[in-house]
Amino acid sequence: MFAVIFSWLIGVVLAADVHVSWDVSFQNVSRDGFSMHLATVVNGKLPIPPVYVDQGDTLHLHVQNSLPHPLSIHAHGLFQRNTTYYDGTGMITECGIPPGHSFTYKIHTTDQTGMFWLHGHHEFELPDGLRVPFIVRKKSLWEVDEDILITLEDWLQMEFMEKTRLIDQMPSKLLDHNYPSVLINGINGNLTQPIRFVPGKRYRLRVISMSSTYWFRFRIPGHLMRIVEADGIDSKPAAVEGLDMCPGQRYSVLVDALDTAKYNYNINVTFFANFVERAPNVNPRYYHIPLEYRESAPVKQYPIKEDHQVKWSSEFDLQPQDKQEILEPIDRQIVLGEKEHEPEVGLPFYSFGNYAFSHNTQVPALMTALSMGDLAMDPRVYGPQANAQVVRHMENVELVLNNTNARDHSFHLHGHVFQVVELGCAVQDRRLCSSRTRRSLKWPMRRDTVTLPMHHYIKVRFKADNPGTFMGQCHQEQHLYKGLAFVLVEAPDVLQKTLKVPQAILDHCRILGRKTQGNAAGNWGFNMTGLPQATLVVNSI
C-alpha cells in the first residue's frame, strides 16, 4: 500500500508546467519542393516542432496571433474536462484570438496519454500548415528500444481559400481533380529520410494522419505490426498488415526488427480517396519511406498485394486494454443523416441536419449555454446553423450517423472518445453496399475519430460526463467548410453552476465585436433577429 501511495506522490511531484510559445503568421513557403504559396507558419517556420509532455503535465501554449483574422487552437483528442473554453473551436467555445493579440491555452493531461495533435480551428489554418503532433508520454506497458514518430499530411498547391474560390466557380464534376501533394515527416513524401532499424530490437511507431481531406494507408512488407494504441486509447495488441487511416486518426504499433541486416525495405504509404474517381499517378498515389538495416544493403522486393488481400486495421478487431464494457442502457439516441446538395456549379453543401453548419453567429455556443438559463436545454437557442444536440449530464448516448451518399467522411467528436459499436449498410441496394454488419457488443474499442463510409451507417456510444459545448464534425476541411458539423451541448444546467470563462476570452469577443450573452443572435428567448440566414440543405445526390 505504501509503495502505491509513494509512486503516486512521485508522479504528482514530477508533474511539470511545460511552456511553448507560438507566433502564428503568414509566410510564403515551399514544403513539397515545387509549389510556393502563402502558408500559416509558427515562429516563421514549417513544419512545427512536435510537442511532448509527460502525463500529469500542464501545457501552457502561448499564442501570438500575427494573422489578419481571428485564430483559435484545438487540441485534437483532449477532453478539456472542466476547461471546455480551451477546446479552441471558433464561435463554439470562444470568439478567437483577435489579430495582434495573444492568449495562453492551458491543457491538462491528468487523465489522458498517447497521441494527439494541435491544429488551427477558426478559419482554415489546418490545411495551410498549422498542425503538429502532441504526444503525452507515460511509462509504457511495452518495453521498446526506440520510439519513432511518423506524420502523414496532404499539402495543397495553393492556399485553401484560394483553391476553394476557384473550384466554387467550376462545374461540380471537375471538383475532384485538385489533388494535393503528400508530406511525410514534414517534407515531400518522395524525399523522406530513412528510418533505421537494428536487428533484434523492438520499435514503437507512432503514426498520425494530419491530413485535411484524404486517406492514408501504411504498410511495412516483411514486418508484422501490432496495434497497441488508437487515438490515445491503449488496446490489446492486435496484429495487422497495414493501417487504414482517415484524417485525424492515430495509431501506435509495435514492430520487431528482423534478425538480419541482409536487406533493407520500403515502408509503403498510399494516398487515396474512395469517393473520387481513380486516375493514374493521381488517385491513388504511392510513396515509400526507406527502412534501413544497413546502408549498402539491397532493398528486398515483395509481390504487390491487392487491398482486399491485406489485413487492415479496424476498430472492430480491437479491444481496449481496460476492457471497458459497452455502455448500457441507452438513455438517449441521436440519429443524424448526412445530407448533400450538389449545385451545377461549385462545391456541394453538406449537413448533419436540415441546415449547413456555420459558425457565423453573434455569441459562441458555450456562452449561450451559460447565459440562457433553463432555455439552454432547448436546441433552438443555438440557431438553426448549429444543428444543436442537447444531452443531459451522465446520460449514455448512442449516436447513429447515416451516410446514404457516395462520399466517405471522417467523423470526429470533440470532448470525448466514443465506443464504436456497429457498422452496416445504410442503403438497400446491394450494388452500392454489400458489406456484412459488424458489431462490438462486449468491449468496444474507443476512439475520437472514425471513418463513416459511403452508403453505410455507424453507431457510436459515449457517456455525457463532460459538460460543455463540443463540435461533432467531418474532419475533411472542404466538407466542414460547406457545413458538415453539429454542436453537442452537454449538460448546460451543470455548466451554469460550475464553469467560469476566463476574462481574456470574454475580452476577445468584445474586441471582435461579438457578444457574450444571449442566444446565437445575441438576443433573449427565441428572437433570432440579426442572425445570418442558415443554408437549407436538401438531399439531391
C-alpha positions as CSV (number, residue, x, y, z in Angstrom):
1,M,0.0,0.0,0.0
2,F,2.8,2.4,0.9
3,A,4.6,1.7,-2.4
4,V,1.4,2.5,-4.3
5,I,0.9,5.8,-2.5
6,F,4.6,6.7,-2.8
7,S,4.7,6.1,-6.5
8,W,1.6,8.2,-6.9
9,L,3.2,11.0,-4.9
10,I,6.3,10.8,-7.0
11,G,4.1,11.2,-10.1
12,V,2.5,14.3,-8.6
13,V,5.8,15.8,-7.6
14,L,7.3,15.3,-11.1
15,A,4.3,16.8,-12.9
16,A,5.6,19.9,-14.7
17,D,4.4,23.1,-16.4
18,V,5.6,22.9,-20.0
19,H,5.7,26.3,-21.8
20,V,5.6,26.5,-25.6
21,S,5.4,29.9,-27.4
22,W,4.0,30.3,-30.9
23,D,3.9,33.4,-33.1
24,V,1.4,32.5,-35.8
25,S,1.7,34.4,-39.1
26,F,1.6,34.1,-42.9
27,Q,4.7,33.4,-44.9
28,N,5.4,32.1,-48.4
29,V,6.9,28.6,-48.2
30,S,7.5,25.6,-50.4
31,R,7.0,22.4,-48.4
32,D,6.8,20.0,-51.2
33,G,9.8,21.4,-53.1
34,F,7.9,22.8,-56.2
35,S,4.9,24.8,-55.1
36,M,5.4,28.2,-53.3
37,H,2.4,29.8,-51.7
38,L,1.3,31.6,-48.6
39,A,1.0,29.3,-45.6
40,T,0.3,29.6,-41.9
41,V,3.6,29.3,-40.1
42,V,4.7,29.2,-36.4
43,N,7.7,31.3,-35.4
44,G,8.4,31.8,-39.1
45,K,8.8,28.1,-40.0
46,L,7.1,24.9,-41.1
47,P,7.0,22.1,-40.1
48,I,6.2,23.0,-36.5
49,P,8.3,21.0,-33.9
50,P,6.3,18.3,-32.2
51,V,5.1,19.0,-28.7
52,Y,6.0,16.4,-26.0
53,V,4.8,16.3,-22.4
54,D,4.6,13.6,-19.7
55,Q,1.3,12.5,-18.1
56,G,0.2,15.0,-15.5
57,D,2.0,17.9,-17.0
58,T,0.2,21.1,-18.0
59,L,1.0,22.5,-21.4
60,H,0.9,26.3,-21.5
61,L,0.6,27.1,-25.1
62,H,1.3,30.9,-25.5
63,V,-0.1,32.0,-28.9
64,Q,0.5,35.4,-30.5
65,N,-1.9,35.9,-33.4
66,S,0.0,37.7,-36.2
67,L,-2.6,36.7,-38.8
68,P,-5.1,39.2,-40.3
69,H,-8.1,37.2,-38.9
70,P,-9.1,35.6,-35.6
71,L,-7.3,32.4,-34.6
72,S,-8.1,29.5,-32.3
73,I,-6.1,26.3,-31.5
74,H,-7.7,23.0,-30.9
75,A,-6.1,20.1,-29.1
76,H,-7.5,17.2,-31.1
77,G,-8.4,14.3,-28.8
78,L,-8.0,16.1,-25.5
79,F,-11.2,16.2,-23.3
80,Q,-10.6,19.7,-21.8
81,R,-12.6,18.4,-18.8
82,N,-13.8,21.4,-16.7
83,T,-11.9,23.7,-19.1
84,T,-14.1,23.5,-22.2
85,Y,-13.3,27.1,-23.0
86,Y,-9.8,25.8,-24.0
87,D,-11.2,23.5,-26.7
88,G,-10.2,26.1,-29.3
89,T,-13.2,25.9,-31.7
90,G,-14.1,29.3,-33.1
91,M,-17.6,30.5,-32.1
92,I,-18.3,27.3,-30.3
93,T,-16.1,27.8,-27.2
94,E,-14.5,31.2,-27.9
95,C,-14.6,34.1,-30.4
96,G,-11.0,33.6,-31.3
97,I,-7.8,35.5,-30.6
98,P,-8.1,38.9,-32.4
99,P,-5.3,39.9,-34.8
100,G,-2.4,41.4,-32.9
101,H,-3.4,39.8,-29.6
102,S,-2.2,36.8,-27.6
103,F,-3.7,34.1,-25.5
104,T,-2.4,31.2,-23.4
105,Y,-4.2,27.8,-23.7
106,K,-3.7,25.6,-20.6
107,I,-4.0,22.0,-21.5
108,H,-4.1,19.5,-18.6
109,T,-3.0,15.9,-19.2
110,T,-4.0,14.2,-15.9
111,D,-6.3,11.6,-17.3
112,Q,-5.1,11.1,-20.9
113,T,-2.0,9.8,-22.6
114,G,-0.9,8.9,-26.1
115,M,-1.1,10.6,-29.5
116,F,-3.0,13.8,-30.1
117,W,-2.4,16.8,-32.3
118,L,-2.7,20.6,-32.2
119,H,-4.2,22.5,-35.1
120,G,-5.9,25.7,-36.1
121,H,-9.7,25.7,-35.8
122,H,-11.1,29.1,-36.6
123,E,-10.6,29.8,-40.3
124,F,-8.7,27.3,-42.4
125,E,-5.3,27.3,-40.8
126,L,-5.1,23.5,-40.7
127,P,-4.7,22.8,-44.4
128,D,-2.4,25.8,-44.7
129,G,0.1,24.4,-42.3
130,L,-1.0,24.9,-38.7
131,R,-0.9,21.3,-37.5
132,V,1.6,19.5,-35.2
133,P,1.7,16.2,-33.2
134,F,1.1,16.5,-29.4
135,I,2.4,13.4,-27.5
136,V,1.5,12.7,-23.9
137,R,4.0,10.2,-22.6
138,K,3.7,7.7,-19.8
139,K,5.6,4.5,-18.7
140,S,4.7,2.1,-21.4
141,L,3.1,-1.3,-20.9
142,W,5.5,-2.5,-23.6
143,E,9.3,-2.4,-23.5
144,V,10.7,-0.8,-26.6
145,D,14.2,0.2,-27.7
146,E,13.1,3.3,-29.6
147,D,10.0,5.4,-30.1
148,I,9.6,6.8,-33.6
149,L,7.1,9.4,-34.8
150,I,5.8,9.4,-38.4
151,T,3.5,12.1,-39.6
152,L,1.4,12.0,-42.8
153,E,0.0,15.1,-44.4
154,D,-1.6,16.4,-47.5
155,W,-0.4,19.7,-48.9
156,L,-2.3,21.9,-51.3
157,Q,-0.7,23.6,-54.3
158,M,-2.3,26.9,-53.2
159,E,-4.0,28.4,-50.1
160,F,-7.1,26.6,-49.0
161,M,-9.4,29.6,-49.6
162,E,-7.8,30.4,-53.0
163,K,-8.4,26.8,-54.1
164,T,-12.0,26.9,-52.7
165,R,-12.7,30.2,-54.6
166,L,-11.5,28.7,-57.8
167,I,-13.4,25.4,-57.6
168,D,-16.5,27.1,-56.4
169,Q,-16.7,28.6,-59.8
170,M,-16.2,25.4,-61.7
171,P,-18.8,22.7,-62.7
172,S,-19.1,20.3,-59.8
173,K,-18.0,17.4,-61.9
174,L,-14.5,18.9,-62.1
175,L,-14.1,19.4,-58.3
176,D,-12.2,16.2,-57.6
177,H,-9.3,16.9,-59.9
178,N,-7.4,19.2,-57.5
179,Y,-5.1,16.8,-55.7
180,P,-2.6,17.8,-53.2
181,S,0.9,16.6,-52.6
182,V,2.0,14.4,-49.7
183,L,4.3,15.3,-46.9
184,I,5.9,12.6,-44.7
185,N,7.6,13.8,-41.6
186,G,7.1,17.3,-42.8
187,I,8.8,17.1,-46.2
188,N,8.0,15.9,-49.7
189,G,6.9,12.3,-49.4
190,N,9.4,11.3,-52.2
191,L,12.3,12.7,-50.2
192,T,11.6,11.1,-46.8
193,Q,14.7,10.3,-44.8
194,P,15.3,6.7,-43.9
195,I,14.1,5.1,-40.7
196,R,16.8,2.9,-39.2
197,F,16.3,-0.5,-37.6
198,V,18.8,-2.5,-35.7
199,P,18.4,-6.3,-35.9
200,G,16.6,-7.9,-32.9
201,K,15.4,-4.6,-31.5
202,R,11.7,-3.6,-30.9
203,Y,10.3,-0.3,-32.0
204,R,7.1,1.7,-31.3
205,L,6.0,3.6,-34.3
206,R,3.6,6.4,-33.7
207,V,1.8,7.1,-36.9
208,I,-0.5,10.1,-37.2
209,S,-2.6,11.3,-40.1
210,M,-2.7,15.1,-40.0
211,S,-4.5,15.1,-43.4
212,S,-7.0,17.8,-44.1
213,T,-9.0,15.7,-46.7
214,Y,-7.6,12.4,-48.0
215,W,-6.9,8.9,-46.5
216,F,-3.6,7.2,-46.0
217,R,-2.7,3.5,-45.9
218,F,0.6,2.4,-44.2
219,R,2.4,-0.9,-44.6
220,I,5.8,-2.5,-43.8
221,P,6.2,-5.5,-46.1
222,G,8.1,-8.3,-44.4
223,H,7.2,-7.0,-40.9
224,L,4.3,-7.5,-38.6
225,M,2.7,-4.6,-36.9
226,R,0.8,-4.9,-33.6
227,I,-1.6,-2.1,-32.7
228,V,-1.3,-1.1,-29.0
229,E,-3.0,2.4,-29.1
230,A,-5.6,4.1,-31.2
231,D,-6.4,7.8,-30.7
232,G,-5.0,7.9,-27.2
233,I,-6.7,4.7,-26.0
234,D,-4.4,1.7,-25.2
235,S,-5.6,-1.5,-26.9
236,K,-4.9,-5.2,-26.5
237,P,-2.1,-6.0,-29.0
238,A,-3.7,-6.7,-32.4
239,A,-1.7,-7.9,-35.4
240,V,-2.3,-6.2,-38.7
241,E,-0.5,-6.0,-42.0
242,G,-1.5,-2.3,-42.6
243,L,-3.1,0.8,-41.2
244,D,-6.1,2.3,-42.9
245,M,-6.3,5.9,-41.6
246,C,-8.9,8.7,-42.2
247,P,-8.0,12.3,-41.5
248,G,-7.3,12.8,-37.8
249,Q,-6.7,9.2,-36.8
250,R,-3.6,8.0,-34.9
251,Y,-2.1,4.5,-34.2
252,S,0.8,3.3,-32.1
253,V,2.2,0.0,-33.4
254,L,5.0,-2.3,-32.1
255,V,7.3,-3.6,-34.7
256,D,10.1,-6.2,-34.0
257,A,13.1,-5.7,-36.3
258,L,14.2,-8.8,-38.2
259,D,17.3,-10.8,-37.0
260,T,19.4,-10.0,-40.0
261,A,20.7,-6.9,-41.8
262,K,20.9,-8.6,-45.2
263,Y,18.2,-6.4,-46.8
264,N,16.7,-3.0,-46.5
265,Y,12.9,-2.5,-47.0
266,N,10.4,0.1,-48.1
267,I,7.6,1.3,-45.9
268,N,4.7,1.8,-48.3
269,V,2.4,4.8,-47.9
270,T,-0.7,5.0,-50.1
271,F,-2.5,8.3,-50.5
272,F,-6.1,7.9,-51.8
273,A,-9.8,8.7,-51.7
274,N,-12.5,6.2,-52.4
275,F,-15.1,8.9,-53.0
276,V,-13.4,10.3,-56.2
277,E,-12.6,8.5,-59.4
278,R,-9.3,6.7,-59.8
279,A,-6.7,8.3,-62.0
280,P,-3.2,7.1,-62.9
281,N,-0.5,8.6,-60.7
282,V,-3.1,10.8,-59.0
283,N,-5.6,8.7,-57.1
284,P,-4.1,6.6,-55.6
285,R,-0.6,7.8,-55.2
286,Y,2.3,5.7,-53.8
287,Y,5.1,6.8,-51.6
288,H,7.7,5.0,-49.6
289,I,9.8,5.5,-46.5
290,P,13.2,3.8,-46.7
291,L,13.6,1.3,-43.8
292,E,17.3,0.8,-43.4
293,Y,19.1,-2.0,-41.7
294,R,22.4,-1.5,-43.4
295,E,23.4,1.5,-45.6
296,S,24.6,-0.5,-48.6
297,A,22.1,-3.4,-48.4
298,P,19.8,-4.1,-51.3
299,V,16.1,-3.3,-51.0
300,K,14.0,-6.5,-50.7
301,Q,11.1,-6.6,-53.2
302,Y,7.8,-8.1,-52.4
303,P,4.9,-9.0,-54.7
304,I,2.2,-6.3,-54.8
305,K,-0.8,-7.2,-52.8
306,E,-4.3,-6.0,-53.7
307,D,-6.0,-4.1,-51.0
308,H,-8.6,-6.8,-50.4
309,Q,-5.7,-9.3,-49.7
310,V,-4.4,-7.1,-46.8
311,K,-5.5,-7.3,-43.2
312,W,-6.1,-3.7,-42.5
313,S,-6.7,-2.0,-39.1
314,S,-10.3,-1.9,-38.0
315,E,-12.0,-0.7,-34.8
316,F,-13.9,-4.0,-34.8
317,D,-10.7,-6.0,-34.4
318,L,-9.5,-4.0,-31.4
319,Q,-10.3,-4.2,-27.7
320,P,-9.4,-1.5,-25.2
321,Q,-6.7,-2.5,-22.7
322,D,-9.0,-1.6,-19.8
323,K,-11.9,-3.8,-21.0
324,Q,-14.5,-1.1,-20.5
325,E,-17.8,-2.7,-21.2
326,I,-20.4,-1.5,-23.7
327,L,-22.5,1.4,-22.3
328,E,-25.9,0.2,-21.4
329,P,-28.7,1.0,-21.2
330,I,-29.0,3.7,-23.8
331,D,-30.6,6.9,-22.3
332,R,-30.7,8.9,-25.5
333,Q,-30.3,8.0,-29.1
334,I,-29.4,10.7,-31.6
335,V,-29.9,9.8,-35.3
336,L,-28.3,12.1,-37.9
337,G,-28.4,11.7,-41.6
338,E,-25.6,13.1,-43.8
339,K,-27.2,15.3,-46.4
340,E,-25.7,16.7,-49.5
341,H,-26.9,19.2,-52.1
342,E,-24.8,19.5,-55.2
343,P,-25.3,22.6,-57.3
344,E,-24.5,22.7,-61.0
345,V,-21.6,25.0,-60.2
346,G,-19.4,24.9,-57.1
347,L,-18.9,22.7,-54.1
348,P,-21.7,20.7,-52.6
349,F,-23.3,21.8,-49.3
350,Y,-23.3,19.3,-46.5
351,S,-25.3,18.9,-43.3
352,F,-25.9,16.5,-40.4
353,G,-29.4,18.2,-40.1
354,N,-31.6,20.4,-42.2
355,Y,-29.1,23.2,-42.3
356,A,-25.4,23.5,-43.2
357,F,-23.4,24.2,-40.1
358,S,-21.9,27.7,-39.8
359,H,-20.0,29.5,-37.1
360,N,-21.3,32.9,-38.2
361,T,-23.1,33.7,-35.0
362,Q,-23.0,36.6,-32.6
363,V,-22.4,34.5,-29.5
364,P,-20.3,31.4,-29.1
365,A,-22.4,28.3,-28.2
366,L,-20.7,27.9,-24.9
367,M,-21.7,31.4,-23.8
368,T,-25.3,30.8,-25.0
369,A,-25.3,27.7,-22.8
370,L,-24.0,29.6,-19.8
371,S,-26.4,32.6,-20.1
372,M,-29.8,31.3,-21.3
373,G,-30.9,29.7,-18.0
374,D,-33.5,27.0,-18.5
375,L,-33.8,27.8,-22.2
376,A,-30.2,26.5,-22.7
377,M,-31.7,23.0,-22.8
378,D,-33.7,24.0,-25.9
379,P,-31.7,23.4,-29.2
380,R,-33.4,26.4,-30.9
381,V,-31.5,29.0,-28.9
382,Y,-28.2,27.9,-30.6
383,G,-29.6,28.8,-34.0
384,P,-30.6,26.6,-37.0
385,Q,-27.0,26.6,-38.3
386,A,-25.7,24.8,-35.2
387,N,-27.8,21.6,-35.7
388,A,-27.5,21.6,-31.8
389,Q,-28.0,18.3,-30.0
390,V,-28.6,18.8,-26.2
391,V,-27.9,16.0,-23.8
392,R,-28.2,15.7,-20.0
393,H,-25.4,15.0,-17.6
394,M,-24.3,11.4,-17.3
395,E,-26.6,10.1,-20.0
396,N,-25.5,7.1,-22.1
397,V,-25.8,8.5,-25.6
398,E,-25.9,6.5,-28.8
399,L,-25.1,8.5,-31.9
400,V,-26.2,7.0,-35.2
401,L,-24.7,8.5,-38.3
402,N,-26.3,7.6,-41.6
403,N,-24.4,8.2,-44.9
404,T,-26.5,7.2,-47.9
405,N,-24.4,9.2,-50.3
406,A,-21.3,8.3,-52.4
407,R,-18.6,10.0,-50.3
408,D,-16.6,8.8,-47.3
409,H,-16.4,11.0,-44.3
410,S,-14.0,11.3,-41.4
411,F,-16.1,11.9,-38.2
412,H,-14.5,13.5,-35.1
413,L,-16.2,14.3,-31.8
414,H,-14.6,16.9,-29.6
415,G,-14.5,16.4,-25.8
416,H,-14.9,12.6,-25.9
417,V,-13.8,9.2,-27.0
418,F,-16.7,7.0,-28.2
419,Q,-17.3,3.3,-28.3
420,V,-17.6,2.1,-31.9
421,V,-20.4,-0.5,-31.6
422,E,-21.8,-1.1,-35.1
423,L,-21.2,-0.5,-38.8
424,G,-23.6,-1.6,-41.6
425,C,-25.3,-0.7,-44.9
426,A,-27.4,2.4,-44.9
427,V,-28.9,1.6,-48.3
428,Q,-30.8,-1.5,-49.5
429,D,-29.3,-1.5,-53.0
430,R,-26.7,-4.3,-52.7
431,R,-24.8,-2.9,-55.7
432,L,-24.0,0.1,-53.6
433,C,-23.3,-1.7,-50.3
434,S,-22.9,-5.4,-49.8
435,S,-20.9,-5.4,-46.5
436,R,-21.9,-7.6,-43.6
437,T,-22.9,-5.8,-40.4
438,R,-20.1,-5.6,-37.9
439,R,-20.7,-5.2,-34.2
440,S,-18.7,-4.9,-31.0
441,L,-21.0,-5.8,-28.1
442,K,-18.8,-6.6,-25.2
443,W,-15.6,-4.4,-25.0
444,P,-15.9,-2.0,-27.9
445,M,-12.8,0.0,-28.9
446,R,-13.0,3.7,-28.1
447,R,-11.6,6.5,-30.2
448,D,-12.3,10.1,-31.2
449,T,-12.2,9.8,-35.0
450,V,-13.7,7.2,-37.3
451,T,-14.5,6.6,-41.0
452,L,-18.1,7.0,-42.0
453,P,-18.0,5.0,-45.3
454,M,-20.2,5.9,-48.2
455,H,-23.6,4.1,-48.2
456,H,-23.1,3.0,-44.6
457,Y,-24.3,3.9,-41.1
458,I,-22.2,3.8,-37.9
459,K,-23.3,3.6,-34.3
460,V,-21.1,5.0,-31.5
461,R,-21.8,5.5,-27.8
462,F,-20.4,7.8,-25.2
463,K,-21.2,8.9,-21.6
464,A,-22.2,12.6,-21.3
465,D,-19.7,13.1,-18.4
466,N,-18.0,16.3,-19.7
467,P,-20.3,19.3,-19.5
468,G,-19.5,21.7,-22.4
469,T,-20.2,22.6,-26.0
470,F,-18.4,20.4,-28.4
471,M,-18.3,20.1,-32.2
472,G,-19.2,16.8,-34.0
473,Q,-17.7,17.2,-37.4
474,C,-16.4,15.8,-40.6
475,H,-12.6,16.2,-40.4
476,Q,-12.3,16.8,-44.1
477,E,-11.8,20.6,-44.3
478,Q,-13.8,21.0,-47.5
479,H,-16.8,19.2,-46.0
480,L,-16.6,21.2,-42.8
481,Y,-16.3,24.4,-44.7
482,K,-19.6,23.5,-46.5
483,G,-21.5,22.6,-43.4
484,L,-20.9,19.0,-42.2
485,A,-20.9,19.5,-38.5
486,F,-23.2,19.9,-35.4
487,V,-22.8,21.2,-31.9
488,L,-23.1,18.8,-28.9
489,V,-24.4,20.8,-26.0
490,E,-23.7,18.8,-22.9
491,A,-25.4,19.4,-19.5
492,P,-25.8,23.2,-19.8
493,D,-27.6,23.2,-16.4
494,V,-24.4,21.8,-14.8
495,L,-22.2,24.2,-16.8
496,Q,-24.1,27.2,-15.4
497,K,-23.2,26.1,-11.9
498,T,-19.6,25.0,-12.3
499,L,-17.9,26.9,-15.2
500,K,-16.5,30.4,-15.3
501,V,-15.0,31.6,-18.6
502,P,-11.6,33.4,-18.3
503,Q,-11.9,37.1,-18.6
504,A,-9.4,37.2,-21.5
505,I,-11.8,35.1,-23.7
506,L,-14.6,37.5,-22.9
507,D,-12.4,40.4,-23.8
508,H,-11.5,38.9,-27.1
509,C,-15.2,38.7,-28.0
510,R,-15.6,42.4,-27.2
511,I,-12.6,43.3,-29.3
512,L,-14.0,41.3,-32.2
513,G,-17.5,42.9,-31.9
514,R,-19.2,39.7,-30.7
515,K,-21.5,39.3,-27.7
516,T,-21.0,37.0,-24.7
517,Q,-24.6,36.6,-23.6
518,G,-27.9,35.6,-25.2
519,N,-28.9,33.2,-28.0
520,A,-27.0,32.7,-31.2
521,A,-28.1,36.2,-32.4
522,G,-27.2,37.8,-29.1
523,N,-30.9,38.3,-28.2
524,W,-33.1,36.7,-25.5
525,G,-35.6,34.0,-25.9
526,F,-36.0,32.7,-29.5
527,N,-35.6,36.1,-31.2
528,M,-33.0,35.5,-33.9
529,T,-33.1,39.0,-35.4
530,G,-29.6,39.8,-36.7
531,L,-28.5,36.1,-37.2
532,P,-27.4,35.5,-40.8
533,Q,-29.8,33.1,-42.7
534,A,-28.8,29.5,-42.5
535,T,-28.3,27.4,-45.7
536,L,-31.1,24.8,-46.0
537,V,-29.7,21.5,-47.4
538,V,-32.0,19.3,-49.4
539,N,-30.5,15.9,-50.3
540,S,-30.0,15.8,-54.1
541,I,-27.2,13.4,-54.7
